[in-house]
Amino acid sequence: MLRGRWADLHVHTLLSPCAEVEMIPPLIVRQALQLGLEWIAVTDHNSAGNVRAVQAAAEGTGLTVMPGLEVESREEVHLVCLFDTAEQAEAYATVVTAHLPQRLNDERHFGAQYVVDAAGEYVRTEERLLLTSADLSIDEIVRGVGERGGICIPAHVDRPANSLLVNLGFVPPGLDVPGLEVSPRVAVNEFRKANPELARFGLVCSGDAHRLSEMVKRTLVVSRAATVRELRQALRGEGDLSVSVI
């Protein structure tokens, strides 16, 4: 049935070294429900290691937890990569890992990287540095995600760092992305007026949450299901599907 779902499609857990320790599965799920969200995506930096834990924490709540990861490209552009299944996300995370530098994480500088279970209990520490660029171009990431059934959305394009529009200055012609993400700080109408060349792209507004207070209820997705295919069609405004930023 066609209906609207409030979504925040860019949420980090404490696997991301820049996230607060409070970003554990049960608290993320609780915050999402308190905000009135029905659809979130777990998108840690270059890893899908905590996706299953958040999905397990959300079982029986009515909250859809979409598997994903936020990949940093060779051009230092952040891309939110979303999938329908944890297996798809983990498979692509393996590809990303193979293209990360052989460097250990410095917890004193970047912060710890913890894999946890559904209750938020410690499982292991991810030793490899995640907060870095993979040796993959933007185009390679978009194609690789698409080949595995996923979708890419360039992250926080209004921000001065790790943004497609700032780092490249434009959306490359032919890049297969149906939408762009803006941060909560932006006024969507002003963004549209300032960037008329981006009119063909749907917009989502996500929290890029590294702490619970940064999760947001700004994006309403009208679709029949909370899936990659429906999100792609909604961003493109196909049929009765749509995405609105409130």
N, C-alpha and C positions, 0 to 999 in steps of 0.2 A: 504494500500500500504506500502511495506517495505521501510523505510527510516531512516536516522539518526536524532536524536534529542539531542541537547546539554542539559545536565541536571546538576542541583545541588540539591541533594536529602537530604540536611541537613541544614535547615535554621530556625533560631530562630526568634521569635517576642519579643516585650517588655513584653510579659507574662513571659518569662524566666527572672529571677531576675538578671542574669549576662549579659543580653543583653542591648544595648544602647537604649535610648528613641527614636532614629531615626528609629528603626525597627518596623515601622507601615505599614499596608497593602499597601497603595498607593506608598510609597517609595520603599518597597520591590519589588513590581511589576515593577515599573519604572527601578530600578537597574537591574532586571533580563532581561528586554527587551533591555536595553542599552548594556548589556553584550552579547546579542544574545542567551540567554537561551530560550528554549521552554518548559522546564519541571523543576519545582521545587517541593520540599516537605517541608511543614511546620511541624517542629519537635521540639516543645517546651518541656522543661523538665517535664515529667510525666503529661502532660496535652495536650488536643486538643482544648482548649478554644478559640483560635483565628483562627482556621482553616477556618471556614465559612467566616470570615471577609476578609481573604486574597483571598479566592476563589471569593467572590463577587467583590473585587477590580480588579480582573483579568478578569472579564467577558467581552467578546468582544475583548480581546487583542490577542488571540491565544496562550496565556500562560496556560499550564496545571499546576494546583496547586494540588498536591497529598496530601491527608490528612495523618497526622502521629503524632507521638510523640517520644521523646527520653526517654526511660525508663532506670532508674538506678536499676540494680539488687541487690539482697542481697549480692552478691560478689563485689559490687561497680563497676560493668562493665556496660558501656553505650551501649544500643542497639537501633538502629534506627528502629522504627516499622512503616510500611507503609501500607496504605489501599486504596481501590478504592473510598470509600465514607466517607463523614464526619460522617454519622451515625455509621459506623463500628469503626472509630477511637474514637468517643465519647463513644461508648459502652465499648471499651477496656479501655479507660481512667477512666471510672467508676470503673472498676476492680482494676486498679492501685491505684486509690484514696483510696479504701477500705484497701489497704495494705501499705499505707504511715503512718508514725508516726503521732500521734495526737499532732502536734507542729505548732505553728503560725510562720509565716515568720517574721524575724527581718530585716526590711528594711534598718536599719543603717548598718547592717553587710553584707547582701546578695544583697540588692537592691529591688526595688518595683516590683510587679507582676500585670500588668495591662491587663485587657480584654478590647478590643476596637472594634469599628465598622469598616465598610469597608473604611471609610474616615479617620480612625485613631483617631476618637473622643472617649474620655473616656466613658466606660460603667460601669465598676466596678473594684475593687481591689480584687485580689485573696488573701485571708488572710492565707490560709494554706501553709506551707513551701513546695515548689516544688523541691528545689535543695537538694535532699536527696535520700536515697535508699528506694525502696519498699521492703517489706518482701516477695519477689518472687525470686526464683532462675532463673538462665539463662534459664534452660530447661523449667521451668514453663512459662516464658515469651514467649519463642519461640513457645511452644505448644499452649498457649492461643491466641497468635496473629494468628497463622495458623488456629485455629478452627474458627476464625472470618473472615477468608478470606484474611488475611494480610500476610506480609513477614517481617522477621527480618534480619537486616544487622548489625553485630557488628561494632560499631563506632570507628573511628580513632585508629585502632589497632597498629599503629606505635608509638603512644604517650606513655609517661611514666606514665600517670594517667588515671584511668577509662577505661583501655584497656583490652580486652579479652586476648591478648597475654602476657601482663605484669602481670595482676592480677592472671590469671590461668597458663600461660606459654604455652598454647596449645589450639587448638580447640577441645572440647570434642568429642570423637567418637560418631557418630550418631546424632550430633546436626544438625537439619534441617535448615541450613542457606546456601543459594546458593552462597553468596558472602560476601566480607569483604570491609570495607571502610578504605581508607588511607587518611591522611591529605595532604594539598597542599605542605607541607614542604618535602615530601618524593619523592625520585626518584624511579619511579616504577620498572625500570629494576634492580636497586640495591636491592630493597625490594624483588623482585622475586628471585634473586640470593642468598640473605641471608636467604630466607625462602622457600627452594625447596619443603618442605612438604605441602605447601599451594597451590601448582600448580593447584589443582582441583577447587579452588575457583576463581570466577570472582572478579574483583576489581572495585570499584568506587572511585573517588576522589571528595570529597565534602568539602565545605567551613566551615561547622560547624559555620556558620556566626552568630555572635553576634553584628556585625555592618555591614553596607552596603558594605564597602570596602573589607570585607572578603568573599563575595559571589564570586564563581569561575566558570569558563567555562573550565573544564578539562575532563569531562566525556561525551562520545558520545555513546548513546544507539541506536543501529539499531534494530528497531522493527516495527510492524504494528500499534501499538497503545501505548499510555502512560498509561499502566495498570500494576497492580501487576503481573498478569500471564505472560505478555510479558516481564516484567523486570526479573522475575525469570528465564524464558527460556533464555533470553539474557545473563544473568550472567552464566548460565550453558552452553552457546554456542550451544543451540539446534537448529537444522536446519540452517536457514540463519541468525538467530538472534545473536547479539553479543554486548559486551560492551568493549569500548576501553578508556583508560586513556591517554590523550595527554599531 
